[in-house]
Amino acid sequence: MDLDRIDVVSWLDQILDQDPATYEDAYWGLRPAVAIAVPHLLARLPAVDDGYSRGKLLELLGESGDSTVSPTLRAELQHPLEEVRQWAQLALDALDRGIPWQPSEGA
């Protein structure tokens, strides 16, 4: 499958869905290419207020392997919600360790 053709907006809607099954299917299923997904993840981040959803986005940014997201993740360490700060630290750790973007082959 051409990863450039995965609908990143629909994928992000599923990632941010409050239904855990919908999120898990999107998280473990086919993903858009990192170069396509990261700008969309960064664009959605400011509009997400709840810690759970914001944590999902931070997790994906940390797994992206894209070092340009590091300043964003570091800024999230100052977020008022402790849950968000924890996700930001986990994301930075994943980025530093090179935890790879989930394989885009489905699970």
Backbone hydrogen bonds, N-H to C=O, Kabsch-Sander energy under -0.5 kcal/mol:
donor,donor_aa,acceptor,acceptor_aa,energy
3,L,1,M,-0.9
5,R,2,D,-2.2
6,I,3,L,-0.8
8,V,6,I,-1.2
11,W,7,D,-2.5
12,L,8,V,-2.5
13,D,9,V,-2.2
14,Q,10,S,-1.9
15,I,11,W,-2.4
16,L,12,L,-2.4
17,D,14,Q,-0.8
23,Y,19,D,-2.2
24,E,20,P,-2.9
25,D,21,A,-2.4
26,A,22,T,-1.9
27,Y,23,Y,-3.2
28,W,24,E,-2.8
29,G,25,D,-1.1
33,A,3,L,-0.7
36,I,33,A,-1.0
37,A,33,A,-2.7
38,V,34,V,-2.8
40,H,36,I,-0.8
41,L,37,A,-2.6
42,L,38,V,-2.7
43,A,39,P,-1.9
44,R,40,H,-1.9
45,L,41,L,-1.7
47,A,44,R,-1.3
48,V,44,R,-0.6
48,V,45,L,-1.5
49,D,47,A,-0.7
54,R,50,D,-2.4
55,G,51,G,-2.3
56,K,52,Y,-1.5
57,L,53,S,-1.8
58,L,54,R,-2.4
59,E,55,G,-2.7
60,L,56,K,-2.1
61,L,57,L,-2.3
62,G,58,L,-2.6
63,E,59,E,-1.8
64,S,60,L,-0.7
64,S,61,L,-0.8
65,G,62,G,-0.6
67,S,65,G,-0.9
69,V,66,D,-2.0
70,S,67,S,-1.5
73,L,69,V,-2.4
74,R,70,S,-2.8
75,A,71,P,-2.1
76,E,72,T,-1.6
77,L,73,L,-0.5
77,L,74,R,-1.1
78,Q,75,A,-1.7
79,H,76,E,-1.6
82,E,80,P,-0.5
85,R,81,L,-2.1
86,Q,82,E,-2.5
87,W,83,E,-2.1
88,A,84,V,-2.7
89,Q,85,R,-2.1
90,L,86,Q,-2.4
91,A,87,W,-2.6
92,L,88,A,-2.4
93,D,89,Q,-2.5
94,A,90,L,-2.4
95,L,91,A,-2.5
96,D,92,L,-2.8
97,R,93,D,-2.3
98,G,94,A,-0.8
98,G,95,L,-0.5
99,I,94,A,-2.6
105,E,103,P,-0.5
106,G,103,P,-0.6
